[in-house]
């Protein structure tokens, strides 16, 4: 018996001797959802590029969390606001027309 793998990105059959990647997931912490198992097979040959495209997508989705984005402190925002005078009605700034 032989196994025939189909690339889950491009839909083409992965040749018998061609390099491929099998992506599996482990979701033990997922309560009422899909938990573990097979995700897909992808061509690993850089000339074809299927796995590289999937890996790039995974890396984008696993980007930095919002907690890691530097933000200004409340005190620094307050200090900056003190440097600006409030807008006056005659400053020539009109509200957007509807």
C-alpha positions, 0 to 999 in steps of 0.5 A: 500500500502507498500513501498519496499526499496532496498539498493542502495549499496548492492542491497538487499531488506531492511526488513520491520523492519530493520533500514535504512538511506535515503540519500537526496541531496540539490544542490540549487547552481548547475546551470545546473545539478541535483539539489535536491532530493533522492540519495539512501536508505542504510542498517543502521544496523552496522552488514550489514555495507552498510551505514557505507561504504557510510558514510566513502566514503562521509567523504573521499570525503569531506576531507581537502581542499588544502588551509588547507594543510600547505606549505612552504613560498617562503622565507623559500624555498629560504633560504633552497636553499642557503644552498645547492651548485649546482650540478656539472657535475662531481658529479657522478649523471648521467641522467636516461638512455632512 
